[in-house]
């Protein structure tokens, strides 16, 4: 009778050992199963941080549009999904503001380089600024301001054309203004006015 009890005790002890072993195995299996998830989560965090650092570095030099920054992220092999989340967040906190950038860009390029509305519109489009935003930004330049800027460029150009005849002067000034982004009508009007102010003026047939 004692032996039977001993066997039962041994069997119970063996069962307990098996149960503990099974629990350990189950725990290990669960850990292994969850490991890829943890690794994947870690990769996502690293990618998000990498995107953030790229954006901060680029913006520390000068304001950039969302399109320009998206290209910067793509060049660094940041996925579109991670990039869009980062870009959205930077827009939310005001670090990316295409409208403000467009307005500032138009003002500086018109004043410093004398660019006309057509050139400014093209450059804003190349930067990824929407047509509506570009139109709003360019509208800050009045027709009179654009005329005065074109006139200043024409006056500067005419100084190097003193040996040319009036027709050549007209053609060259119009060409300069066209390259600066002024409409053909405005370019001709400004060129004629500048040349007319010269002693010899323009021939009446032009």
Backbone as JSON Lines, residues from 0, in Angstrom:
{"i":0,"aa":"X","n":[0.83,-1.2,0.0],"ca":[0.0,0.0,0.0],"c":[0.87,1.25,0.0]}
{"i":1,"aa":"X","n":[1.98,1.2,0.8],"ca":[2.93,2.32,0.86],"c":[3.57,2.58,-0.47]}
{"i":2,"aa":"X","n":[3.86,1.52,-1.23],"ca":[4.5,1.68,-2.53],"c":[3.58,2.4,-3.5]}
{"i":3,"aa":"X","n":[2.3,2.1,-3.43],"ca":[1.33,2.74,-4.32],"c":[1.3,4.24,-4.06]}
{"i":4,"aa":"X","n":[1.32,4.59,-2.78],"ca":[1.32,6.0,-2.41],"c":[2.57,6.68,-2.94]}
{"i":5,"aa":"X","n":[3.71,5.96,-2.81],"ca":[4.98,6.52,-3.28],"c":[4.93,6.77,-4.78]}
{"i":6,"aa":"X","n":[4.34,5.82,-5.51],"ca":[4.23,5.98,-6.95],"c":[3.36,7.18,-7.31]}
{"i":7,"aa":"X","n":[2.27,7.32,-6.53],"ca":[1.38,8.46,-6.79],"c":[2.11,9.77,-6.54]}
{"i":8,"aa":"X","n":[2.91,9.8,-5.48],"ca":[3.66,11.02,-5.17],"c":[4.69,11.31,-6.25]}
{"i":9,"aa":"X","n":[5.37,10.22,-6.68],"ca":[6.36,10.41,-7.75],"c":[5.68,10.89,-9.02]}
{"i":10,"aa":"X","n":[4.51,10.31,-9.3],"ca":[3.78,10.72,-10.51],"c":[3.35,12.16,-10.44]}
{"i":11,"aa":"X","n":[2.9,12.58,-9.25],"ca":[2.46,13.97,-9.08],"c":[3.64,14.92,-9.23]}
{"i":12,"aa":"X","n":[4.78,14.54,-8.66],"ca":[5.98,15.38,-8.77],"c":[6.42,15.5,-10.21]}
{"i":13,"aa":"X","n":[6.36,14.35,-10.91],"ca":[6.75,14.36,-12.32],"c":[5.8,15.23,-13.13]}
{"i":14,"aa":"X","n":[4.52,15.17,-12.79],"ca":[3.52,15.97,-13.5],"c":[3.76,17.46,-13.27]}
{"i":15,"aa":"X","n":[4.14,17.78,-11.98],"ca":[4.41,19.18,-11.68],"c":[5.61,19.68,-12.47]}
{"i":16,"aa":"X","n":[6.64,18.8,-12.58],"ca":[7.83,19.19,-13.34],"c":[7.48,19.42,-14.8]}
{"i":17,"aa":"X","n":[6.62,18.54,-15.35],"ca":[6.21,18.7,-16.74],"c":[5.42,19.98,-16.93]}
{"i":18,"aa":"X","n":[4.57,20.29,-15.96],"ca":[3.75,21.5,-16.05],"c":[4.63,22.74,-16.06]}
{"i":19,"aa":"X","n":[5.63,22.78,-15.17],"ca":[6.55,23.92,-15.13],"c":[7.33,24.04,-16.43]}
{"i":20,"aa":"X","n":[7.76,22.91,-16.96],"ca":[8.52,22.93,-18.21],"c":[7.65,23.43,-19.36]}
{"i":21,"aa":"X","n":[6.39,22.97,-19.36],"ca":[5.48,23.41,-20.41],"c":[5.22,24.91,-20.33]}
{"i":22,"aa":"X","n":[5.09,25.42,-19.09],"ca":[4.87,26.85,-18.91],"c":[6.05,27.66,-19.44]}
{"i":23,"aa":"X","n":[7.27,27.16,-19.14],"ca":[8.47,27.84,-19.63],"c":[8.51,27.84,-21.15]}
{"i":24,"aa":"X","n":[8.18,26.67,-21.72],"ca":[8.19,26.58,-23.18],"c":[7.15,27.51,-23.8]}
{"i":25,"aa":"X","n":[5.97,27.54,-23.16],"ca":[4.92,28.43,-23.66],"c":[5.35,29.89,-23.59]}
{"i":26,"aa":"X","n":[6.05,30.23,-22.49],"ca":[6.52,31.6,-22.31],"c":[7.56,31.95,-23.37]}
{"i":27,"aa":"X","n":[8.47,31.01,-23.62],"ca":[9.49,31.22,-24.65],"c":[8.85,31.36,-26.02]}
{"i":28,"aa":"X","n":[7.87,30.48,-26.3],"ca":[7.18,30.55,-27.59],"c":[6.48,31.9,-27.76]}
{"i":29,"aa":"X","n":[5.85,32.36,-26.68],"ca":[5.14,33.64,-26.74],"c":[6.11,34.78,-27.0]}
{"i":30,"aa":"X","n":[7.28,34.69,-26.34],"ca":[8.29,35.74,-26.51],"c":[8.8,35.76,-27.94]}
{"i":31,"aa":"X","n":[9.05,34.57,-28.47],"ca":[9.54,34.47,-29.85],"c":[8.49,34.98,-30.82]}
{"i":32,"aa":"X","n":[7.24,34.65,-30.53],"ca":[6.15,35.09,-31.4],"c":[6.03,36.61,-31.42]}
{"i":33,"aa":"X","n":[6.24,37.23,-30.26],"ca":[6.11,38.67,-30.15],"c":[7.35,39.42,-30.62]}
{"i":34,"aa":"X","n":[8.47,38.76,-30.73],"ca":[9.74,39.41,-31.05],"c":[9.69,40.18,-32.37]}
{"i":35,"aa":"X","n":[9.18,39.62,-33.46],"ca":[9.12,40.38,-34.71],"c":[8.28,41.65,-34.58]}
{"i":36,"aa":"X","n":[7.21,41.57,-33.77],"ca":[6.36,42.74,-33.58],"c":[7.14,43.85,-32.89]}
{"i":37,"aa":"X","n":[7.9,43.46,-31.86],"ca":[8.72,44.43,-31.14],"c":[9.77,45.03,-32.06]}
{"i":38,"aa":"X","n":[10.4,44.16,-32.84],"ca":[11.42,44.64,-33.77],"c":[10.82,45.58,-34.81]}
{"i":39,"aa":"X","n":[9.64,45.21,-35.29],"ca":[8.97,46.04,-36.29],"c":[8.61,47.39,-35.71]}
{"i":40,"aa":"X","n":[8.13,47.37,-34.45],"ca":[7.79,48.62,-33.78],"c":[9.02,49.48,-33.6]}
{"i":41,"aa":"X","n":[10.12,48.84,-33.26],"ca":[11.37,49.56,-33.08],"c":[11.83,50.2,-34.39]}
{"i":42,"aa":"X","n":[11.65,49.48,-35.49],"ca":[12.03,50.01,-36.8],"c":[11.18,51.23,-37.16]}
{"i":43,"aa":"X","n":[9.89,51.16,-36.82],"ca":[9.0,52.28,-37.11],"c":[9.42,53.53,-36.34]}
{"i":44,"aa":"X","n":[9.79,53.32,-35.07],"ca":[10.22,54.44,-34.24],"c":[11.51,55.04,-34.79]}
{"i":45,"aa":"X","n":[12.43,54.16,-35.2],"ca":[13.7,54.63,-35.76],"c":[13.46,55.41,-37.06]}
{"i":46,"aa":"X","n":[12.55,54.9,-37.9],"ca":[12.25,55.57,-39.17],"c":[11.62,56.94,-38.92]}
{"i":47,"aa":"X","n":[10.7,56.99,-37.96],"ca":[10.04,58.26,-37.63],"c":[11.05,59.28,-37.11]}
{"i":48,"aa":"X","n":[11.97,58.81,-36.28],"ca":[12.99,59.71,-35.74],"c":[13.93,60.18,-36.84]}
{"i":49,"aa":"X","n":[14.27,59.27,-37.76],"ca":[15.14,59.63,-38.88],"c":[14.48,60.7,-39.74]}
{"i":50,"aa":"X","n":[13.18,60.53,-39.99],"ca":[12.44,61.51,-40.79],"c":[12.44,62.87,-40.09]}
{"i":51,"aa":"X","n":[12.22,62.85,-38.8],"ca":[12.2,64.09,-38.02],"c":[13.54,64.81,-38.1]}
{"i":52,"aa":"X","n":[14.63,64.06,-37.98],"ca":[15.96,64.67,-38.02],"c":[16.26,65.27,-39.39]}
{"i":53,"aa":"X","n":[15.84,64.57,-40.45],"ca":[16.05,65.09,-41.8],"c":[15.32,66.42,-41.98]}
{"i":54,"aa":"X","n":[14.07,66.45,-41.55],"ca":[13.27,67.67,-41.69],"c":[13.85,68.83,-40.89]}
{"i":55,"aa":"X","n":[14.27,68.55,-39.68],"ca":[14.83,69.61,-38.83],"c":[16.13,70.17,-39.43]}
{"i":56,"aa":"X","n":[16.96,69.28,-39.97],"ca":[18.21,69.74,-40.57],"c":[17.94,70.61,-41.79]}
{"i":57,"aa":"X","n":[17.02,70.17,-42.63],"ca":[16.73,70.93,-43.85],"c":[16.11,72.29,-43.52]}
{"i":58,"aa":"X","n":[15.21,72.3,-42.55],"ca":[14.53,73.55,-42.2],"c":[15.43,74.5,-41.42]}
{"i":59,"aa":"X","n":[16.52,73.99,-40.86],"ca":[17.43,74.86,-40.11],"c":[18.21,75.77,-41.06]}
{"i":60,"aa":"X","n":[18.3,75.39,-42.33],"ca":[19.01,76.2,-43.32],"c":[18.11,77.28,-43.92]}
{"i":61,"aa":"X","n":[16.9,76.88,-44.27],"ca":[15.96,77.83,-44.89],"c":[14.59,77.18,-44.97]}
{"i":62,"aa":"X","n":[13.53,77.98,-45.03],"ca":[12.18,77.42,-45.18],"c":[12.09,76.62,-46.47]}
{"i":63,"aa":"X","n":[11.34,75.54,-46.44],"ca":[11.16,74.71,-47.62],"c":[9.7,74.29,-47.71]}
{"i":64,"aa":"X","n":[9.27,74.03,-48.94],"ca":[7.88,73.61,-49.14],"c":[7.73,72.14,-48.78]}
{"i":65,"aa":"X","n":[6.49,71.72,-48.65],"ca":[6.23,70.31,-48.34],"c":[6.77,69.41,-49.45]}
{"i":66,"aa":"X","n":[6.6,69.84,-50.7],"ca":[7.09,69.03,-51.82],"c":[8.61,68.87,-51.77]}
{"i":67,"aa":"X","n":[9.31,69.94,-51.48],"ca":[10.77,69.89,-51.4],"c":[11.22,68.97,-50.26]}
{"i":68,"aa":"X","n":[10.54,69.07,-49.13],"ca":[10.9,68.24,-47.98],"c":[10.56,66.78,-48.23]}
{"i":69,"aa":"X","n":[9.47,66.53,-48.94],"ca":[9.1,65.15,-49.27],"c":[10.19,64.52,-50.14]}
{"i":70,"aa":"X","n":[10.75,65.31,-51.04],"ca":[11.84,64.8,-51.88],"c":[13.08,64.53,-51.04]}
{"i":71,"aa":"X","n":[13.35,65.41,-50.07],"ca":[14.49,65.19,-49.18],"c":[14.36,63.87,-48.43]}
{"i":72,"aa":"X","n":[13.15,63.59,-47.95],"ca":[12.91,62.34,-47.22],"c":[13.05,61.13,-48.14]}
{"i":73,"aa":"X","n":[12.55,61.26,-49.35],"ca":[12.64,60.16,-50.31],"c":[14.1,59.86,-50.65]}
{"i":74,"aa":"X","n":[14.89,60.92,-50.76],"ca":[16.32,60.75,-51.05],"c":[17.04,60.01,-49.93]}
{"i":75,"aa":"X","n":[16.48,60.08,-48.72],"ca":[17.06,59.39,-47.57],"c":[16.41,58.03,-47.34]}
{"i":76,"aa":"X","n":[15.65,57.57,-48.33],"ca":[15.0,56.25,-48.29],"c":[13.97,56.13,-47.17]}
{"i":77,"aa":"X","n":[13.34,57.25,-46.82],"ca":[12.24,57.21,-45.86],"c":[10.97,56.83,-46.62]}
{"i":78,"aa":"X","n":[10.23,55.86,-46.12],"ca":[9.03,55.41,-46.82],"c":[7.99,56.52,-46.91]}
{"i":79,"aa":"X","n":[7.13,56.43,-47.91],"ca":[6.09,57.44,-48.1],"c":[5.17,57.53,-46.89]}
{"i":80,"aa":"X","n":[4.86,56.38,-46.31],"ca":[3.96,56.36,-45.15],"c":[4.55,57.13,-43.98]}
{"i":81,"aa":"X","n":[5.8,56.84,-43.65],"ca":[6.47,57.53,-42.54],"c":[6.65,59.01,-42.88]}
{"i":82,"aa":"X","n":[7.01,59.28,-44.13],"ca":[7.23,60.67,-44.56],"c":[5.97,61.51,-44.42]}
{"i":83,"aa":"X","n":[4.84,60.97,-44.85],"ca":[3.59,61.72,-44.79],"c":[3.17,62.02,-43.35]}
{"i":84,"aa":"X","n":[3.4,61.06,-42.47],"ca":[3.07,61.29,-41.05],"c":[3.93,62.42,-40.49]}
{"i":85,"aa":"X","n":[5.22,62.37,-40.8],"ca":[6.14,63.4,-40.31],"c":[5.8,64.77,-40.9]}
{"i":86,"aa":"X","n":[5.53,64.8,-42.19],"ca":[5.2,66.07,-42.85],"c":[3.9,66.66,-42.31]}
{"i":87,"aa":"X","n":[2.92,65.8,-42.07],"ca":[1.64,66.26,-41.5],"c":[1.87,66.89,-40.13]}
{"i":88,"aa":"X","n":[2.7,66.23,-39.33],"ca":[2.97,66.73,-37.98],"c":[3.68,68.07,-38.02]}
{"i":89,"aa":"X","n":[4.64,68.21,-38.92],"ca":[5.37,69.48,-39.03],"c":[4.45,70.6,-39.52]}
{"i":90,"aa":"X","n":[3.49,70.25,-40.36],"ca":[2.51,71.24,-40.81],"c":[1.61,71.67,-39.65]}
{"i":91,"aa":"X","n":[1.21,70.7,-38.84],"ca":[0.32,70.99,-37.71],"c":[0.94,72.0,-36.75]}
{"i":92,"aa":"X","n":[2.24,71.9,-36.53],"ca":[2.9,72.8,-35.57],"c":[3.46,74.05,-36.25]}
{"i":93,"aa":"X","n":[3.23,74.18,-37.56],"ca":[3.62,75.4,-38.26],"c":[5.04,75.44,-38.78]}
{"i":94,"aa":"X","n":[5.76,74.34,-38.69],"ca":[7.14,74.32,-39.21],"c":[7.17,74.22,-40.73]}
{"i":95,"aa":"X","n":[6.08,73.73,-41.3],"ca":[5.91,73.74,-42.76],"c":[4.68,74.59,-43.05]}
{"i":96,"aa":"X","n":[4.88,75.64,-43.82],"ca":[3.78,76.56,-44.14],"c":[3.98,77.07,-45.56]}
{"i":97,"aa":"X","n":[3.4,76.38,-46.52],"ca":[3.62,76.72,-47.93],"c":[3.1,78.12,-48.27]}
{"i":98,"aa":"X","n":[1.99,78.51,-47.68],"ca":[1.43,79.83,-48.0],"c":[2.34,80.95,-47.53]}
{"i":99,"aa":"X","n":[2.84,80.83,-46.3],"ca":[3.75,81.85,-45.77],"c":[5.05,81.88,-46.57]}
{"i":100,"aa":"X","n":[5.54,80.7,-46.93],"ca":[6.77,80.63,-47.72],"c":[6.58,81.29,-49.08]}
{"i":101,"aa":"X","n":[5.44,81.02,-49.72],"ca":[5.17,81.59,-51.04],"c":[5.13,83.11,-50.97]}
{"i":102,"aa":"X","n":[4.48,83.64,-49.96],"ca":[4.38,85.09,-49.8],"c":[5.75,85.72,-49.59]}
{"i":103,"aa":"X","n":[6.55,85.11,-48.73],"ca":[7.9,85.62,-48.46],"c":[8.79,85.52,-49.69]}
{"i":104,"aa":"X","n":[8.66,84.41,-50.4],"ca":[9.48,84.18,-51.59],"c":[9.17,85.22,-52.68]}
{"i":105,"aa":"X","n":[7.9,85.47,-52.91],"ca":[7.5,86.45,-53.92],"c":[8.05,87.83,-53.59]}
{"i":106,"aa":"X","n":[7.91,88.21,-52.33],"ca":[8.37,89.53,-51.91],"c":[9.88,89.69,-52.1]}
{"i":107,"aa":"X","n":[10.65,88.7,-51.66],"ca":[12.11,88.8,-51.74],"c":[12.61,88.73,-53.18]}
{"i":108,"aa":"X","n":[12.06,87.82,-53.98],"ca":[12.53,87.66,-55.35],"c":[12.14,88.83,-56.24]}
{"i":109,"aa":"X","n":[11.0,89.43,-55.96],"ca":[10.58,90.59,-56.74],"c":[11.43,91.81,-56.4]}
{"i":110,"aa":"X","n":[11.7,91.99,-55.12],"ca":[12.45,93.16,-54.69],"c":[13.95,93.03,-55.0]}
{"i":111,"aa":"X","n":[14.52,91.86,-54.74],"ca":[15.97,91.71,-54.9],"c":[16.38,91.41,-56.34]}
{"i":112,"aa":"X","n":[15.59,90.6,-57.04],"ca":[15.97,90.2,-58.39],"c":[15.11,90.82,-59.48]}
{"i":113,"aa":"X","n":[14.07,91.53,-59.07],"ca":[13.22,92.18,-60.06],"c":[12.43,91.22,-60.93]}
{"i":114,"aa":"X","n":[12.1,90.06,-60.4],"ca":[11.35,89.08,-61.18],"c":[9.91,89.51,-61.39]}
{"i":115,"aa":"X","n":[9.4,89.24,-62.59],"ca":[8.01,89.54,-62.9],"c":[7.09,88.43,-62.43]}
{"i":116,"aa":"X","n":[5.8,88.67,-62.57],"ca":[4.8,87.73,-62.07],"c":[4.87,86.37,-62.75]}
{"i":117,"aa":"X","n":[5.14,86.35,-64.05],"ca":[5.2,85.07,-64.76],"c":[6.33,84.2,-64.24]}
{"i":118,"aa":"X","n":[7.49,84.8,-64.02],"ca":[8.63,84.05,-63.51],"c":[8.37,83.55,-62.09]}
{"i":119,"aa":"X","n":[7.77,84.4,-61.29],"ca":[7.46,84.01,-59.91],"c":[6.47,82.86,-59.88]}
{"i":120,"aa":"X","n":[5.48,82.91,-60.75],"ca":[4.48,81.84,-60.81],"c":[5.14,80.51,-61.18]}
{"i":121,"aa":"X","n":[6.03,80.54,-62.14],"ca":[6.72,79.32,-62.57],"c":[7.61,78.76,-61.46]}
{"i":122,"aa":"X","n":[8.31,79.64,-60.77],"ca":[9.2,79.18,-59.71],"c":[8.43,78.61,-58.52]}
{"i":123,"aa":"X","n":[7.32,79.21,-58.2],"ca":[6.49,78.69,-57.11],"c":[5.93,77.32,-57.47]}
{"i":124,"aa":"X","n":[5.53,77.17,-58.71],"ca":[5.01,75.87,-59.15],"c":[6.1,74.8,-59.06]}
{"i":125,"aa":"X","n":[7.32,75.17,-59.43],"ca":[8.44,74.22,-59.35],"c":[8.72,73.81,-57.91]}
{"i":126,"aa":"X","n":[8.43,74.69,-56.97],"ca":[8.65,74.39,-55.56],"c":[7.52,73.56,-54.96]}
{"i":127,"aa":"X","n":[6.46,73.36,-55.74],"ca":[5.35,72.57,-55.25],"c":[4.22,73.38,-54.65]}
{"i":128,"aa":"X","n":[4.27,74.69,-54.85],"ca":[3.19,75.56,-54.35],"c":[1.99,75.42,-55.28]}
{"i":129,"aa":"X","n":[0.82,75.26,-54.72],"ca":[-0.39,75.12,-55.53],"c":[-0.67,76.41,-56.28]}
{"i":130,"aa":"X","n":[-1.43,76.3,-57.37],"ca":[-1.75,77.48,-58.17],"c":[-2.52,78.52,-57.37]}
{"i":131,"aa":"X","n":[-3.42,78.06,-56.51],"ca":[-4.21,78.99,-55.69],"c":[-3.31,79.76,-54.72]}
{"i":132,"aa":"X","n":[-2.39,79.06,-54.08],"ca":[-1.47,79.71,-53.16],"c":[-0.56,80.68,-53.91]}
{"i":133,"aa":"X","n":[-0.1,80.26,-55.08],"ca":[0.79,81.11,-55.88],"c":[0.07,82.39,-56.3]}
{"i":134,"aa":"X","n":[-1.18,82.24,-56.72],"ca":[-1.96,83.4,-57.15],"c":[-2.14,84.38,-56.0]}
{"i":135,"aa":"X","n":[-2.43,83.85,-54.82],"ca":[-2.61,84.71,-53.65],"c":[-1.31,85.43,-53.29]}
{"i":136,"aa":"X","n":[-0.19,84.71,-53.37],"ca":[1.1,85.31,-53.03],"c":[1.49,86.39,-54.03]}
{"i":137,"aa":"X","n":[1.27,86.11,-55.31],"ca":[1.66,87.06,-56.36],"c":[0.76,88.29,-56.37]}
{"i":138,"aa":"X","n":[-0.45,88.14,-55.87],"ca":[-1.39,89.26,-55.87],"c":[-0.92,90.41,-54.99]}
{"i":139,"aa":"X","n":[0.06,90.16,-54.14],"ca":[0.58,91.24,-53.28],"c":[1.38,92.26,-54.09]}
{"i":140,"aa":"X","n":[1.77,91.88,-55.33],"ca":[2.48,92.81,-56.21],"c":[1.46,93.53,-57.07]}
{"i":141,"aa":"X","n":[1.37,94.83,-56.92],"ca":[0.41,95.61,-57.71],"c":[0.95,95.8,-59.13]}
{"i":142,"aa":"X","n":[0.07,96.18,-60.04],"ca":[0.49,96.44,-61.42],"c":[1.53,97.57,-61.47]}
{"i":143,"aa":"X","n":[1.33,98.57,-60.63],"ca":[2.27,99.69,-60.61],"c":[3.64,99.25,-60.1]}
{"i":144,"aa":"X","n":[3.65,98.39,-59.08],"ca":[4.92,97.89,-58.55],"c":[5.66,97.08,-59.61]}
{"i":145,"aa":"X","n":[4.91,96.27,-60.35],"ca":[5.54,95.47,-61.39],"c":[6.1,96.37,-62.5]}
{"i":146,"aa":"X","n":[5.35,97.4,-62.85],"ca":[5.82,98.33,-63.88],"c":[7.11,99.02,-63.43]}
{"i":147,"aa":"X","n":[7.13,99.49,-62.19],"ca":[8.31,100.19,-61.69],"c":[9.53,99.28,-61.64]}
{"i":148,"aa":"X","n":[9.32,98.02,-61.28],"ca":[10.44,97.07,-61.24],"c":[10.97,96.82,-62.65]}
{"i":149,"aa":"X","n":[10.06,96.67,-63.61],"ca":[10.47,96.46,-65.0],"c":[11.17,97.7,-65.54]}
{"i":150,"aa":"X","n":[10.68,98.86,-65.18],"ca":[11.27,100.12,-65.65],"c":[12.7,100.26,-65.12]}
{"i":151,"aa":"X","n":[12.91,99.88,-63.87],"ca":[14.25,99.97,-63.28],"c":[15.22,99.04,-64.01]}
{"i":152,"aa":"X","n":[14.76,97.85,-64.36],"ca":[15.6,96.92,-65.1],"c":[15.93,97.47,-66.49]}
{"i":153,"aa":"X","n":[14.94,98.05,-67.13],"ca":[15.14,98.6,-68.48],"c":[16.13,99.76,-68.45]}
{"i":154,"aa":"X","n":[16.02,100.61,-67.44],"ca":[16.95,101.74,-67.32],"c":[18.38,101.26,-67.11]}
{"i":155,"aa":"X","n":[18.52,100.19,-66.36],"ca":[19.85,99.63,-66.12],"c":[20.41,99.04,-67.41]}
{"i":156,"aa":"X","n":[19.56,98.37,-68.17],"ca":[20.01,97.73,-69.41],"c":[20.37,98.76,-70.48]}
{"i":157,"aa":"X","n":[19.64,99.85,-70.54],"ca":[19.85,100.83,-71.61],"c":[21.24,101.45,-71.55]}
{"i":158,"aa":"X","n":[21.85,101.44,-70.38],"ca":[23.18,102.04,-70.23],"c":[24.23,101.32,-71.08]}
{"i":159,"aa":"X","n":[24.01,100.03,-71.29],"ca":[24.98,99.26,-72.08],"c":[24.6,99.2,-73.56]}
{"i":160,"aa":"X","n":[23.57,99.94,-73.94],"ca":[23.09,99.88,-75.32],"c":[23.2,101.23,-76.04]}
{"i":161,"aa":"X","n":[24.04,102.11,-75.53],"ca":[24.11,103.46,-76.09],"c":[24.57,103.47,-77.54]}
{"i":162,"aa":"X","n":[25.34,102.48,-77.95],"ca":[25.84,102.46,-79.33],"c":[24.87,101.78,-80.29]}
{"i":163,"aa":"X","n":[23.82,101.16,-79.76],"ca":[22.85,100.47,-80.61],"c":[21.77,101.44,-81.09]}
{"i":164,"aa":"X","n":[21.18,101.11,-82.22],"ca":[20.06,101.93,-82.69],"c":[18.81,101.61,-81.87]}
{"i":165,"aa":"X","n":[17.79,102.41,-82.04],"ca":[16.58,102.29,-81.21],"c":[15.9,100.93,-81.34]}
{"i":166,"aa":"X","n":[15.86,100.41,-82.56],"ca":[15.2,99.11,-82.77],"c":[15.94,98.0,-82.03]}
{"i":167,"aa":"X","n":[17.27,98.06,-82.08],"ca":[18.07,97.04,-81.39],"c":[17.9,97.18,-79.88]}
{"i":168,"aa":"X","n":[17.89,98.42,-79.42],"ca":[17.67,98.66,-77.99],"c":[16.33,98.09,-77.55]}
{"i":169,"aa":"X","n":[15.32,98.33,-78.35],"ca":[13.97,97.84,-78.02],"c":[13.97,96.32,-77.92]}
{"i":170,"aa":"X","n":[14.56,95.67,-78.91],"ca":[14.59,94.21,-78.93],"c":[15.33,93.63,-77.73]}
{"i":171,"aa":"X","n":[16.46,94.22,-77.4],"ca":[17.26,93.7,-76.3],"c":[16.61,93.94,-74.94]}
{"i":172,"aa":"X","n":[16.0,95.09,-74.77],"ca":[15.34,95.38,-73.49],"c":[14.12,94.48,-73.3]}
{"i":173,"aa":"X","n":[13.35,94.3,-74.37],"ca":[12.19,93.41,-74.29],"c":[12.65,91.98,-73.96]}
{"i":174,"aa":"X","n":[13.77,91.58,-74.54],"ca":[14.3,90.24,-74.26],"c":[14.69,90.07,-72.8]}
{"i":175,"aa":"X","n":[15.33,91.09,-72.23],"ca":[15.73,91.04,-70.82],"c":[14.5,90.94,-69.92]}
{"i":176,"aa":"X","n":[13.51,91.76,-70.2],"ca":[12.3,91.77,-69.38],"c":[11.52,90.46,-69.51]}
{"i":177,"aa":"X","n":[11.51,89.9,-70.71],"ca":[10.81,88.62,-70.91],"c":[11.48,87.52,-70.1]}
{"i":178,"aa":"X","n":[12.8,87.53,-70.09],"ca":[13.53,86.51,-69.32],"c":[13.32,86.68,-67.82]}
{"i":179,"aa":"X","n":[13.01,87.88,-67.41],"ca":[12.74,88.14,-65.99],"c":[11.29,87.83,-65.62]}
{"i":180,"aa":"X","n":[10.51,87.42,-66.61],"ca":[9.15,87.0,-66.3],"c":[8.08,88.05,-66.46]}
{"i":181,"aa":"X","n":[8.37,89.09,-67.25],"ca":[7.35,90.11,-67.5],"c":[6.61,89.79,-68.79]}
{"i":182,"aa":"X","n":[5.34,90.13,-68.83],"ca":[4.53,89.85,-70.01],"c":[5.06,90.67,-71.2]}
{"i":183,"aa":"X","n":[4.78,90.19,-72.4],"ca":[5.27,90.88,-73.6],"c":[4.7,92.29,-73.71]}
{"i":184,"aa":"X","n":[3.42,92.45,-73.36],"ca":[2.81,93.78,-73.42],"c":[3.5,94.77,-72.5]}
{"i":185,"aa":"X","n":[3.75,94.32,-71.27],"ca":[4.42,95.19,-70.31],"c":[5.85,95.47,-70.73]}
{"i":186,"aa":"X","n":[6.52,94.46,-71.24],"ca":[7.92,94.62,-71.66],"c":[8.04,95.65,-72.78]}
{"i":187,"aa":"X","n":[7.16,95.58,-73.78],"ca":[7.2,96.54,-74.88],"c":[6.87,97.95,-74.39]}
{"i":188,"aa":"X","n":[5.89,98.05,-73.52],"ca":[5.48,99.36,-73.02],"c":[6.61,100.03,-72.24]}
{"i":189,"aa":"X","n":[7.26,99.26,-71.39],"ca":[8.37,99.79,-70.59],"c":[9.56,100.14,-71.49]}
{"i":190,"aa":"X","n":[9.89,99.25,-72.41],"ca":[11.04,99.49,-73.29],"c":[10.84,100.75,-74.11]}
{"i":191,"aa":"X","n":[9.67,100.93,-74.66],"ca":[9.39,102.13,-75.46],"c":[9.5,103.4,-74.62]}
{"i":192,"aa":"X","n":[9.01,103.33,-73.39],"ca":[9.06,104.51,-72.53],"c":[10.49,104.87,-72.18]}
{"i":193,"aa":"X","n":[11.3,103.87,-71.89],"ca":[12.7,104.12,-71.53],"c":[13.46,104.7,-72.72]}
{"i":194,"aa":"X","n":[13.25,104.11,-73.89],"ca":[13.97,104.56,-75.08],"c":[13.5,105.95,-75.52]}
{"i":195,"aa":"X","n":[12.23,106.22,-75.37],"ca":[11.68,107.53,-75.74],"c":[12.3,108.64,-74.91]}
{"i":196,"aa":"X","n":[12.7,108.32,-73.69],"ca":[13.31,109.32,-72.81],"c":[14.73,109.67,-73.24]}
{"i":197,"aa":"X","n":[15.32,108.87,-74.14],"ca":[16.66,109.17,-74.63],"c":[16.61,110.35,-75.59]}
{"i":198,"aa":"X","n":[17.73,111.04,-75.77],"ca":[17.77,112.22,-76.66],"c":[17.23,111.94,-78.05]}
{"i":199,"aa":"X","n":[17.64,110.83,-78.66],"ca":[17.2,110.52,-80.02],"c":[15.8,109.92,-80.06]}
{"i":200,"aa":"X","n":[15.41,109.29,-78.97],"ca":[14.08,108.7,-78.9],"c":[13.9,107.54,-79.86]}
{"i":201,"aa":"X","n":[12.64,107.12,-80.01],"ca":[12.29,106.03,-80.9],"c":[11.81,106.57,-82.24]}
{"i":202,"aa":"X","n":[12.13,105.85,-83.32],"ca":[11.56,106.22,-84.61],"c":[10.04,106.13,-84.54]}
{"i":203,"aa":"X","n":[9.35,106.97,-85.21],"ca":[7.89,107.03,-85.13],"c":[7.22,105.76,-85.64]}
{"i":204,"aa":"X","n":[7.91,104.99,-86.51],"ca":[7.27,103.8,-87.08],"c":[7.29,102.61,-86.14]}
{"i":205,"aa":"X","n":[8.01,102.66,-85.02],"ca":[8.07,101.53,-84.1],"c":[6.82,101.53,-83.22]}
